[in-house]
Amino acid sequence: IFERHVINNSSAVLFTSEEEKTLARQPFSPYDPIERVVAYGSPLPIVDFSAVSQNFLDRFEALKNNRFAIFLSRIHEKKGIDFLIGALGQLQNLPDDFMLAIAGPDSNGLQAKLTKQIETLGLTERVVWLGMLNGDSKWGAYHAADVFVLPSHQENFGIVVAEALSTATPVLITNKVNIWREIDAAGAGFVENDDVAGVKVLLERWLSLADADKQVMSKNASLCYENNFSLEAAVVDLEKALIDVVESHREKVHA
């Protein structure tokens, strides 16, 4: 009722993704602002990725000499971890060396329920709980992983996705992660629905890729980060948006 006036009378409304821009059109009526999508910067740490990756694997030896998908976020219902575990349990001919690593804080005791699900599906040897990861351990996890997965039911942005991309790690996400359009357009990962069937397809598509195709996707992931989610891209986009607003105002004043 009130905020639509702020939106429509602004010189520009800035969004962090195409999906966010699209979704913003629903709650406001009438809705007629000048829309701009600008990059949202995620800082790239100055670390030796090879070293932090090795330190991570030394800490979690169950993952050594194995390929693994990394989930790194809160252990929460909205993140779709139960769907991820369920999808993993449905996969046929799962490679012997493929594992799932789950990292993040368990804020509401969900891990105990998920552990039972893992046991029921016979996945105990396939899943490793990493706990909360920070600093070098977090970046080591991204870099050591084969692929990053976030089967979330809703993410305004998904900063962990941008962080994974910054380490050239491809991502498997749902279309409820608002930066999915940028990921899909860049070929930096796969996108499916946020249900068990969709997450299963994500895993199947990744596992069916040839090594050469995975390398291409890894390069695409790095480029996607540089173009859409790096601090440099954010500075360029924001500066251009602000200059455009100033110039548009000047034109109106002198008209």
C-alpha positions as CSV (number, residue, x, y, z in Angstrom):
1,I,0.0,0.0,0.0
2,F,2.8,2.4,0.9
3,E,6.1,1.0,-0.4
4,R,4.8,1.0,-4.0
5,H,5.1,4.8,-3.9
6,V,8.8,4.5,-2.9
7,I,9.3,2.0,-5.7
8,N,7.5,3.8,-8.5
9,N,8.9,7.3,-7.6
10,S,12.5,6.2,-7.4
11,S,15.0,7.0,-10.1
12,A,15.9,3.3,-10.3
13,V,15.4,0.1,-8.4
14,L,18.4,-2.1,-8.2
15,F,18.2,-5.9,-8.0
16,T,20.9,-8.5,-7.4
17,S,19.5,-11.0,-9.9
18,E,17.1,-11.4,-12.8
19,E,14.9,-13.7,-10.6
20,E,14.7,-11.1,-7.8
21,K,13.6,-8.5,-10.4
22,T,10.9,-10.8,-11.7
23,L,9.6,-11.7,-8.3
24,A,9.4,-8.0,-7.2
25,R,6.8,-7.4,-9.8
26,Q,4.2,-9.5,-7.9
27,P,3.6,-7.7,-4.6
28,F,3.5,-4.1,-5.8
29,S,0.5,-2.8,-7.7
30,P,0.6,-0.6,-9.7
31,Y,4.2,-1.3,-10.5
32,D,6.2,0.8,-13.0
33,P,9.8,1.5,-11.8
34,I,13.0,1.7,-13.8
35,E,14.5,-1.8,-13.1
36,R,18.3,-2.5,-13.0
37,V,20.1,-5.7,-12.2
38,V,23.6,-5.0,-10.7
39,A,26.2,-7.5,-9.6
40,Y,26.4,-8.4,-6.0
41,G,30.0,-8.7,-4.9
42,S,31.3,-11.7,-2.9
43,P,34.9,-11.2,-1.9
44,L,37.5,-13.7,-3.0
45,P,39.9,-14.5,-0.2
46,I,43.7,-14.4,-0.6
47,V,44.6,-18.0,0.2
48,D,46.6,-20.8,-1.3
49,F,43.7,-22.9,-2.5
50,S,45.9,-26.0,-3.0
51,A,47.2,-25.7,0.6
52,V,43.8,-25.2,2.2
53,S,42.3,-28.0,0.1
54,Q,45.0,-30.4,1.3
55,N,44.6,-29.3,4.9
56,F,40.8,-29.9,4.6
57,L,41.4,-33.4,3.3
58,D,43.9,-34.1,6.0
59,R,41.2,-33.1,8.6
60,F,38.5,-35.1,7.0
61,E,40.3,-38.3,5.8
62,A,37.1,-40.1,4.9
63,L,36.9,-37.8,1.8
64,K,40.4,-38.5,0.7
65,N,40.8,-40.3,-2.6
66,N,37.0,-39.8,-3.2
67,R,34.9,-37.5,-5.3
68,F,32.3,-35.6,-3.2
69,A,29.5,-33.1,-3.5
70,I,29.6,-30.4,-0.8
71,F,26.5,-28.9,0.9
72,L,27.5,-25.9,2.9
73,S,24.8,-23.9,4.6
74,R,22.5,-24.0,7.6
75,I,21.1,-27.4,8.6
76,H,17.6,-26.2,8.1
77,E,14.3,-27.5,6.6
78,K,14.2,-24.8,3.9
79,K,17.6,-25.9,2.5
80,G,16.2,-29.2,1.2
81,I,18.8,-31.5,2.7
82,D,16.2,-34.3,3.2
83,F,15.5,-34.1,-0.6
84,L,19.2,-34.3,-1.3
85,I,19.6,-37.4,0.9
86,G,16.5,-39.0,-0.6
87,A,17.7,-38.3,-4.1
88,L,21.1,-39.8,-3.4
89,G,19.4,-42.9,-2.1
90,Q,17.4,-43.3,-5.3
91,L,20.5,-43.2,-7.6
92,Q,21.2,-46.3,-9.5
93,N,24.8,-47.4,-10.1
94,L,26.2,-44.7,-7.8
95,P,30.0,-44.6,-8.3
96,D,32.0,-46.3,-5.5
97,D,34.1,-43.2,-5.0
98,F,31.3,-40.6,-4.8
99,M,30.3,-39.2,-1.4
100,L,28.2,-36.3,0.1
101,A,29.8,-33.9,2.6
102,I,27.4,-31.8,4.7
103,A,28.7,-28.7,6.4
104,G,26.9,-26.1,8.5
105,P,25.5,-25.3,11.9
106,D,22.6,-27.5,13.2
107,S,20.4,-24.7,14.7
108,N,17.3,-26.7,15.5
109,G,18.4,-30.4,15.9
110,L,17.5,-31.4,12.4
111,Q,20.8,-33.4,12.0
112,A,19.5,-36.3,14.2
113,K,16.4,-36.7,11.9
114,L,18.6,-36.6,8.8
115,T,21.0,-39.1,10.2
116,K,18.1,-41.6,10.7
117,Q,17.1,-41.0,7.1
118,I,20.7,-41.7,6.0
119,E,20.8,-44.9,8.0
120,T,17.4,-46.1,6.6
121,L,18.6,-45.5,3.0
122,G,21.9,-47.4,3.7
123,L,24.0,-44.3,3.0
124,T,26.0,-44.2,6.2
125,E,29.3,-44.8,4.4
126,R,28.4,-42.2,1.7
127,V,27.7,-39.2,3.9
128,V,30.1,-37.2,6.1
129,W,29.0,-34.6,8.5
130,L,31.6,-31.8,8.7
131,G,30.1,-29.5,11.3
132,M,30.5,-25.7,11.0
133,L,33.3,-24.6,8.7
134,N,34.9,-21.2,8.7
135,G,37.9,-19.5,7.2
136,D,40.5,-21.7,5.4
137,S,38.5,-24.8,6.2
138,K,35.5,-23.5,4.3
139,W,37.5,-22.5,1.3
140,G,39.4,-25.8,1.4
141,A,36.0,-27.6,1.3
142,Y,34.9,-25.6,-1.8
143,H,38.2,-26.2,-3.6
144,A,38.5,-29.9,-2.7
145,A,34.9,-30.7,-3.7
146,D,33.9,-32.2,-7.1
147,V,30.7,-30.1,-7.1
148,F,28.7,-27.8,-4.8
149,V,25.0,-28.6,-4.2
150,L,22.3,-26.4,-2.6
151,P,18.8,-27.9,-3.1
152,S,17.1,-25.0,-1.3
153,H,13.4,-24.2,-1.3
154,Q,14.1,-20.4,-1.1
155,E,17.2,-18.2,-1.3
156,N,17.1,-14.5,-1.8
157,F,20.6,-14.7,-3.2
158,G,22.7,-17.6,-2.0
159,I,26.1,-16.2,-1.1
160,V,27.5,-19.7,-0.6
161,V,26.8,-20.4,-4.3
162,A,28.8,-17.3,-5.3
163,E,31.6,-18.4,-3.0
164,A,31.7,-21.9,-4.6
165,L,31.8,-20.3,-8.1
166,S,34.7,-18.2,-7.0
167,T,36.8,-21.4,-6.5
168,A,35.8,-22.6,-10.0
169,T,33.5,-25.2,-8.4
170,P,30.4,-26.0,-10.5
171,V,27.1,-25.8,-8.7
172,L,23.9,-27.9,-8.5
173,I,21.0,-25.7,-7.4
174,T,17.2,-25.5,-7.6
175,N,15.2,-22.8,-9.3
176,K,14.3,-21.4,-5.9
177,V,17.8,-20.0,-5.5
178,N,17.3,-16.5,-7.0
179,I,20.6,-16.4,-8.9
180,W,19.7,-19.6,-10.9
181,R,19.2,-17.7,-14.1
182,E,22.7,-16.3,-14.1
183,I,24.1,-19.8,-13.3
184,D,22.1,-21.4,-16.1
185,A,23.0,-18.8,-18.7
186,A,26.7,-19.1,-17.9
187,G,26.7,-22.9,-18.0
188,A,28.2,-22.8,-14.5
189,G,26.1,-25.7,-13.2
190,F,22.7,-27.3,-13.4
191,V,19.3,-26.1,-12.3
192,E,16.2,-28.2,-11.5
193,N,13.0,-28.1,-9.4
194,D,13.2,-28.2,-5.6
195,D,11.8,-31.7,-5.1
196,V,13.3,-35.1,-4.8
197,A,12.9,-35.8,-8.5
198,G,14.6,-32.5,-9.4
199,V,17.5,-33.1,-7.1
200,K,18.0,-36.6,-8.4
201,V,18.2,-35.2,-11.9
202,L,20.8,-32.7,-10.7
203,L,23.0,-35.5,-9.4
204,E,22.4,-37.7,-12.4
205,R,23.3,-34.9,-14.8
206,W,26.5,-34.2,-12.9
207,L,27.6,-37.8,-12.6
208,S,27.0,-38.5,-16.3
209,L,29.3,-35.7,-17.4
210,A,32.6,-36.6,-19.0
211,D,35.7,-35.2,-17.3
212,A,36.3,-32.8,-20.2
213,D,32.8,-31.4,-19.8
214,K,33.3,-31.0,-16.0
215,Q,36.5,-29.0,-16.8
216,V,34.5,-26.7,-19.1
217,M,31.9,-26.2,-16.5
218,S,34.6,-25.4,-13.9
219,K,35.9,-22.7,-16.2
220,N,32.4,-21.4,-16.7
221,A,31.9,-21.3,-13.0
222,S,34.9,-19.0,-12.6
223,L,33.8,-16.7,-15.4
224,C,30.3,-16.6,-13.9
225,Y,31.7,-15.4,-10.7
226,E,33.9,-12.8,-12.3
227,N,31.1,-11.4,-14.4
228,N,28.3,-11.5,-11.9
229,F,29.4,-11.9,-8.3
230,S,32.9,-10.5,-7.9
231,L,33.6,-7.2,-6.1
232,E,35.0,-5.8,-9.3
233,A,31.8,-6.5,-11.2
234,A,29.7,-5.0,-8.4
235,V,31.7,-1.8,-8.4
236,V,31.4,-1.4,-12.2
237,D,27.7,-2.1,-12.2
238,L,26.9,0.1,-9.3
239,E,28.9,3.0,-10.6
240,K,27.2,2.8,-14.0
241,A,23.8,2.6,-12.4
242,L,24.5,5.7,-10.2
243,I,25.9,7.7,-13.2
244,D,22.9,6.8,-15.3
245,V,20.6,8.1,-12.5
246,V,22.5,11.4,-12.2
247,E,22.5,11.9,-15.9
248,S,18.8,11.2,-16.2
249,H,18.1,13.7,-13.4
250,R,20.2,16.3,-15.2
251,E,18.3,15.8,-18.4
252,K,15.0,16.3,-16.6
253,V,16.2,19.4,-14.9
254,H,17.4,21.0,-18.2
255,A,14.4,19.8,-20.3
